[in-house]
């Protein structure tokens, strides 16, 4: 899709907002989903490239945040060809990026070892956590006020502190994975992470109040017995589809469980992931409840969210369908929780034997959400991912839903249909994207633009271009 001129785009969006999709002139009906490409800019001509766990270290859809926007500037983080960690920024009115290279290099050819960014609004700092997979982590924070007054701060290494292996002296765990920064409604910064390893780990939270970091503790359990028709398992980990505050201040978490024991599967080539669960917190992550409001865990307490907790499963599925972990979630403007999940449906068989081949050939993506009556609903998106990889969910100003699929394709559904009319609105042609992309969840609310970071296909360890593409949505 070709970029549109600014005047033409503004006219088109104004017309859509006035008449709606297919509405008569003068109607006040909300527009349906639509995208108009604005720009495609280059971050790095030679970003590091290697495929591990079917992914790239610069482009994991679960990355939170590899790309973010705050006060008129967009920020990106990645590893360049020599494995150095790089931070870029640009004013939203500009297409050129400024870059800073940090004194840290990626330690392993492991796509888990992403860079995540967060902003503490209480002191205007940019925070980065990077390079970990069941190991220690590396942490950097900027000077105070950097993101509050970006034009007044030069984009230089001097704006960032030393690379640390603690959070300003707070040591969390020696087995750290999946950093995700989340901002509380009051502007504190929280860090979600996993303690332990795949199949035997717990989710935990830490919090920064603008002065210091504090460990809040673990909130999910690895223990208990799970039984399938094939066998049982006594250890597992919770994989988050996300952890996000809605407009009402609730902290939402969709998740799947991964069992340690392969005996729960019909075949060893599948995935032990099972069930889609959901919990929320109304007290900034201290107490966790089911969708019906029953307390099922307390962060840092003896009772944490466990595999057998009643009322937590919102879409049951056994471990025989290669359910993907860490797909995506979002809330609409009413605060209702939504998620994307993907697996091999039963119509293609009741036992996946090779999750890569079976997901690529038969995998399908589903939209799961809680309606106004409190009922959980699920709709299959009629566009096959054609990949082992994940999609990412966002909403526009009218609560139309957009799933950014592998290879940068965008499919969308209108709120007016109850999110049942999914269709392709951008086919990704011309991007030559590898697979998963990193979506800027923070930008849409600020200027109605959907941005995502993608990396061009390469082979072996040959570096390739890392880019950001922008689309205007109805606003």
BELDAMO-V465194 format. One record per residue. N is the residue number from 1. RES is the residue in one small letter. SS is DSSP state (H for helix, E for strand, - for the rest). OMEGA is omega in whole degrees, -180 to 180 (none if undefined). NEAR is the number of other C-alpha atoms within 8 Angstrom. Layout:
n & res & ss & omega & near
N & RES & SS & OMEGA & NEAR
N & RES & SS & OMEGA & NEAR
//
This chain:
n & res & ss & omega & near
1 & x & - & -175 & 6
2 & x & - & 175 & 4
3 & x & - & 179 & 8
4 & x & - & 174 & 9
5 & x & - & -175 & 6
6 & x & H & -178 & 6
7 & x & H & 180 & 6
8 & x & H & 180 & 8
9 & x & H & -180 & 10
10 & x & H & 179 & 8
11 & x & H & -180 & 8
12 & x & H & -179 & 8
13 & x & H & 178 & 11
14 & x & H & 178 & 8
15 & x & H & 180 & 9
16 & x & H & -178 & 11
17 & x & H & -178 & 11
18 & x & H & -172 & 13
19 & x & H & -176 & 16
20 & x & - & 180 & 15
21 & x & - & 177 & 8
22 & x & - & -179 & 5
23 & x & - & 178 & 8
24 & x & - & 178 & 7
25 & x & - & -179 & 6
26 & x & - & 179 & 6
27 & x & - & 178 & 9
28 & x & - & 180 & 7
29 & x & - & 178 & 8
30 & x & - & 178 & 10
31 & x & - & 172 & 12
32 & x & - & -178 & 13
33 & x & - & 178 & 13
34 & x & - & 176 & 8
35 & x & - & 175 & 10
36 & x & E & -177 & 11
37 & x & E & -179 & 12
38 & x & E & -174 & 10
39 & x & E & 175 & 9
40 & x & E & -172 & 8
41 & x & E & -178 & 9
42 & x & E & 174 & 9
43 & x & E & -171 & 10
44 & x & E & 179 & 9
45 & x & E & -175 & 8
46 & x & E & 176 & 10
47 & x & E & -179 & 13
48 & x & - & -176 & 14
49 & x & - & 168 & 14
50 & x & - & 180 & 11
51 & x & - & 173 & 9
52 & x & E & -175 & 9
53 & x & - & 178 & 6
54 & x & - & -176 & 7
55 & x & E & 176 & 12
56 & x & E & -177 & 11
57 & x & - & 179 & 12
58 & x & - & -172 & 12
59 & x & E & 172 & 13
60 & x & - & -175 & 14
61 & x & - & -179 & 13
62 & x & - & -177 & 10
63 & x & - & -177 & 13
64 & x & E & 0 & 10
65 & x & - & 172 & 12
66 & x & - & -179 & 15
67 & x & E & -179 & 15
68 & x & E & -177 & 13
69 & x & E & 180 & 11
70 & x & E & 175 & 9
71 & x & - & 172 & 6
72 & x & - & 178 & 7
73 & x & E & 176 & 11
74 & x & E & -177 & 12
75 & x & E & 178 & 11
76 & x & E & 179 & 10
77 & x & E & -178 & 13
78 & x & E & 174 & 12
79 & x & E & 180 & 14
80 & x & E & -170 & 12
81 & x & - & 180 & 10
82 & x & - & 175 & 7
83 & x & - & 178 & 9
84 & x & E & 174 & 13
85 & x & E & -176 & 14
86 & x & E & 173 & 12
87 & x & E & 177 & 12
88 & x & E & 173 & 12
89 & x & E & 173 & 11
90 & x & E & 168 & 12
91 & x & E & -178 & 9
92 & x & - & 178 & 8
93 & x & - & -175 & 4
94 & x & - & 176 & 7
95 & x & - & -179 & 9
96 & x & - & -178 & 6
97 & x & - & 168 & 9
98 & x & E & -178 & 8
99 & x & E & 173 & 9
100 & x & E & 177 & 10
101 & x & E & -180 & 9
102 & x & E & 180 & 9
103 & x & E & 176 & 7
104 & x & E & 176 & 7
105 & x & E & 179 & 9
106 & x & - & -172 & 11
107 & x & - & -174 & 5
108 & x & - & 174 & 5
109 & x & - & -174 & 7
110 & x & - & -175 & 9
111 & x & - & 174 & 13
112 & x & - & -167 & 11
113 & x & - & -174 & 13
114 & x & - & 170 & 13
115 & x & E & 176 & 14
116 & x & E & -179 & 15
117 & x & E & 174 & 16
118 & x & E & -179 & 12
119 & x & E & 173 & 12
120 & x & E & -176 & 16
121 & x & - & -179 & 9
122 & x & - & -180 & 8
123 & x & - & 174 & 8
124 & x & - & 179 & 12
125 & x & E & 170 & 14
126 & x & E & -178 & 13
127 & x & E & 176 & 12
128 & x & E & 172 & 11
129 & x & E & -170 & 12
130 & x & E & 164 & 12
131 & x & - & 178 & 12
132 & x & - & 170 & 14
133 & x & - & -176 & 12
134 & x & - & -177 & 11
135 & x & E & 172 & 9
136 & x & - & 180 & 11
137 & x & - & 178 & 11
138 & x & E & -171 & 12
139 & x & E & 177 & 13
140 & x & E & 171 & 12
141 & x & E & -178 & 11
142 & x & E & 171 & 11
143 & x & - & 177 & 10
144 & x & - & 175 & 7
145 & x & - & -176 & 9
146 & x & - & -176 & 13
147 & x & - & 175 & 11
148 & x & - & -179 & 7
149 & x & - & -176 & 8
150 & x & H & -179 & 9
151 & x & H & -180 & 5
152 & x & H & 180 & 5
153 & x & - & 176 & 8
154 & x & - & -178 & 7
155 & x & - & -176 & 8
156 & x & - & 179 & 7
157 & x & H & -180 & 8
158 & x & H & 179 & 5
159 & x & H & -178 & 11
160 & x & E & 180 & 10
161 & x & - & -179 & 9
162 & x & - & 173 & 6
163 & x & - & -176 & 9
164 & x & E & 173 & 9
165 & x & - & 171 & 9
166 & x & - & 171 & 11
167 & x & E & -178 & 10
168 & x & - & 179 & 7
169 & x & - & 178 & 5
170 & x & E & 177 & 9
171 & x & - & -175 & 7
172 & x & - & -178 & 8
173 & x & - & 175 & 7
174 & x & - & 179 & 7
175 & x & - & -171 & 12
176 & x & E & 177 & 16
177 & x & E & 172 & 13
178 & x & E & 175 & 11
179 & x & E & 174 & 12
180 & x & E & 178 & 13
181 & x & E & 177 & 14
182 & x & E & 180 & 12
183 & x & E & 177 & 13
184 & x & - & 178 & 11
185 & x & - & 180 & 7
186 & x & - & 179 & 5
187 & x & - & 171 & 9
188 & x & - & -180 & 14
189 & x & E & 177 & 15
190 & x & E & 177 & 12
191 & x & E & 175 & 11
192 & x & E & -180 & 14
193 & x & E & 176 & 12
194 & x & E & 172 & 14
195 & x & E & 178 & 13
196 & x & E & -172 & 10
197 & x & E & 177 & 10
198 & x & - & -179 & 9
199 & x & - & 179 & 11
200 & x & E & -177 & 12
201 & x & E & -178 & 14
202 & x & E & 175 & 14
203 & x & E & -177 & 13
204 & x & E & 180 & 14
205 & x & E & 168 & 15
206 & x & E & -175 & 12
207 & x & E & 179 & 12
208 & x & E & -176 & 12
209 & x & - & -177 & 10
210 & x & - & 178 & 8
211 & x & - & -177 & 5
212 & x & - & 175 & 7
213 & x & E & 177 & 11
214 & x & E & 176 & 8
215 & x & E & 177 & 9
216 & x & E & 176 & 11
217 & x & E & -179 & 10
218 & x & E & -179 & 12
219 & x & - & 173 & 15
220 & x & E & -175 & 13
221 & x & - & 174 & 13
222 & x & - & -171 & 12
223 & x & - & -177 & 9
224 & x & - & -178 & 9
225 & x & - & 173 & 10
226 & x & E & -180 & 10
227 & x & E & 171 & 9
228 & x & - & 179 & 10
229 & x & - & -177 & 5
230 & x & - & -176 & 9
231 & x & - & -176 & 9
232 & x & E & -180 & 11
233 & x & E & -178 & 13
234 & x & - & 177 & 11
235 & x & - & -176 & 13
236 & x & E & 168 & 15
237 & x & E & 175 & 15
238 & x & E & 175 & 14
239 & x & E & -178 & 10
240 & x & E & 168 & 11
241 & x & - & 179 & 15
242 & x & - & 174 & 13
243 & x & - & -167 & 13
244 & x & E & 173 & 9
245 & x & E & 174 & 13
246 & x & - & -177 & 12
247 & x & - & 179 & 9
248 & x & - & 178 & 6
249 & x & - & 175 & 10
250 & x & - & 175 & 12
251 & x & E & -173 & 13
252 & x & E & 177 & 14
253 & x & E & 165 & 13
254 & x & E & -178 & 14
255 & x & E & 167 & 14
256 & x & E & 175 & 15
257 & x & E & 170 & 14
258 & x & E & -180 & 14
259 & x & E & 179 & 16
260 & x & - & -173 & 12
261 & x & - & 179 & 11
262 & x & H & -180 & 8
263 & x & H & -180 & 9
264 & x & H & -177 & 15
265 & x & - & 175 & 14
266 & x & - & -179 & 12
267 & x & - & -173 & 9
268 & x & - & -178 & 8
269 & x & - & -179 & 8
270 & x & - & 176 & 15
271 & x & - & 179 & 13
272 & x & - & 178 & 15
273 & x & E & 178 & 14
274 & x & E & 173 & 12
275 & x & E & 168 & 12
276 & x & E & 180 & 14
277 & x & E & 179 & 11
278 & x & E & 171 & 13
279 & x & E & 176 & 12
280 & x & E & 177 & 12
281 & x & E & 177 & 13
282 & x & - & -179 & 10
283 & x & - & 174 & 7
284 & x & - & 173 & 10
285 & x & - & 179 & 10
286 & x & - & -178 & 10
287 & x & E & -176 & 13
288 & x & E & -175 & 15
289 & x & E & 171 & 13
290 & x & - & 178 & 13
291 & x & - & 179 & 10
292 & x & - & 176 & 6
293 & x & - & -180 & 6
294 & x & - & 179 & 7
295 & x & E & 180 & 8
296 & x & E & 178 & 13
297 & x & E & 178 & 13
298 & x & E & 180 & 13
299 & x & - & -179 & 16
300 & x & - & -179 & 10
301 & x & - & -180 & 10
302 & x & - & 180 & 5
303 & x & - & -180 & 7
304 & x & - & -175 & 14
305 & x & E & -172 & 12
306 & x & - & -175 & 11
307 & x & - & -177 & 10
308 & x & - & -177 & 7
309 & x & - & -179 & 8
310 & x & - & 174 & 5
311 & x & - & -177 & 8
312 & x & - & -178 & 10
313 & x & E & 180 & 10
314 & x & E & 174 & 10
315 & x & E & -176 & 7
316 & x & - & 177 & 8
317 & x & - & 180 & 8
318 & x & - & -174 & 9
319 & x & - & -173 & 15
320 & x & - & -173 & 13
321 & x & - & 177 & 15
322 & x & - & 174 & 14
323 & x & - & -180 & 12
324 & x & - & 175 & 10
325 & x & - & 172 & 10
326 & x & - & -180 & 12
327 & x & - & -177 & 16
328 & x & E & 174 & 15
329 & x & E & 176 & 15
330 & x & E & 172 & 11
331 & x & E & 175 & 12
332 & x & - & -174 & 11
333 & x & - & 178 & 8
334 & x & - & -177 & 6
335 & x & - & 180 & 9
336 & x & - & -179 & 12
337 & x & E & 178 & 11
338 & x & E & 176 & 12
339 & x & E & 166 & 14
340 & x & E & 173 & 14
341 & x & E & 177 & 13
342 & x & E & 180 & 12
343 & x & E & 177 & 12
344 & x & E & -178 & 15
345 & x & - & -177 & 11
346 & x & H & -180 & 7
347 & x & H & 176 & 5
348 & x & H & 179 & 7
349 & x & - & -177 & 8
350 & x & - & 179 & 9
351 & x & - & 173 & 8
352 & x & - & -177 & 15
353 & x & - & 178 & 10
354 & x & - & -170 & 8
355 & x & H & 179 & 12
356 & x & H & -178 & 7
357 & x & H & -176 & 7
358 & x & H & 178 & 12
359 & x & H & 180 & 15
360 & x & H & -177 & 11
361 & x & H & -170 & 8
362 & x & H & -176 & 11
363 & x & E & 178 & 16
364 & x & E & -179 & 15
365 & x & E & -178 & 14
366 & x & E & 175 & 11
367 & x & E & -180 & 12
368 & x & E & 179 & 12
369 & x & E & 178 & 11
370 & x & E & -176 & 12
371 & x & - & -175 & 9
372 & x & - & 178 & 6
373 & x & - & 180 & 5
374 & x & - & -179 & 6
375 & x & - & 177 & 7
376 & x & E & -179 & 9
377 & x & E & -179 & 8
378 & x & E & 179 & 8
379 & x & E & 175 & 9
380 & x & E & 176 & 8
381 & x & - & -172 & 10
382 & x & - & 175 & 7
383 & x & - & -176 & 9
384 & x & - & 179 & 9
385 & x & - & 180 & 12
386 & x & - & -171 & 10
387 & x & - & 171 & 10
388 & x & - & -161 & 11
389 & x & - & -167 & 10
390 & x & - & 172 & 13
391 & x & - & -176 & 14
392 & x & E & -173 & 13
393 & x & E & 172 & 13
394 & x & E & 177 & 9
395 & x & E & 174 & 12
396 & x & - & -175 & 15
397 & x & - & -180 & 10
398 & x & - & -180 & 11
399 & x & - & 165 & 10
400 & x & - & -176 & 14
401 & x & E & 179 & 14
402 & x & E & 173 & 13
403 & x & E & 177 & 11
404 & x & E & -170 & 12
405 & x & - & 175 & 14
406 & x & H & -178 & 15
407 & x & H & 175 & 12
408 & x & H & 177 & 14
409 & x & - & 178 & 12
410 & x & E & 172 & 13
411 & x & E & -172 & 14
412 & x & E & 177 & 15
413 & x & E & -178 & 15
414 & x & - & 174 & 15
415 & x & H & -176 & 11
416 & x & H & 179 & 6
417 & x & H & -171 & 8
418 & x & - & -180 & 6
419 & x & - & 178 & 12
420 & x & - & -174 & 8
421 & x & - & -177 & 8
422 & x & - & 177 & 11
423 & x & E & 178 & 9
424 & x & E & 176 & 10
425 & x & E & 174 & 10
426 & x & E & -172 & 9
427 & x & - & 177 & 8
428 & x & - & -178 & 11
429 & x & - & 180 & 6
430 & x & - & -180 & 4
431 & x & - & -173 & 8
432 & x & - & -177 & 9
433 & x & E & -179 & 11
434 & x & - & -175 & 11
435 & x & - & 180 & 10
436 & x & - & 176 & 16
437 & x & - & -180 & 16
438 & x & E & -175 & 14
439 & x & E & 174 & 12
440 & x & - & -179 & 15
441 & x & - & -173 & 7
442 & x & - & -172 & 9
443 & x & - & -174 & 14
444 & x & H & -177 & 11
445 & x & H & -175 & 8
446 & x & H & -179 & 7
447 & x & H & 176 & 7
448 & x & - & -179 & 13
449 & x & E & 174 & 11
450 & x & E & 178 & 12
451 & x & E & 169 & 11
452 & x & E & -179 & 12
453 & x & E & 178 & 14
454 & x & E & 178 & 15
455 & x & E & -178 & 13
456 & x & E & -179 & 11
457 & x & - & 175 & 8
458 & x & - & 177 & 10
459 & x & - & 180 & 7
460 & x & - & 179 & 7
461 & x & - & 179 & 8
462 & x & - & -179 & 9
463 & x & - & 179 & 10
464 & x & E & -175 & 13
465 & x & E & 175 & 12
466 & x & E & -171 & 14
467 & x & E & 175 & 12
468 & x & E & 179 & 12
469 & x & E & -175 & 13
470 & x & E & 177 & 12
471 & x & E & 172 & 12
472 & x & E & 175 & 11
473 & x & - & 176 & 13
474 & x & - & -176 & 15
475 & x & - & none & 9
//
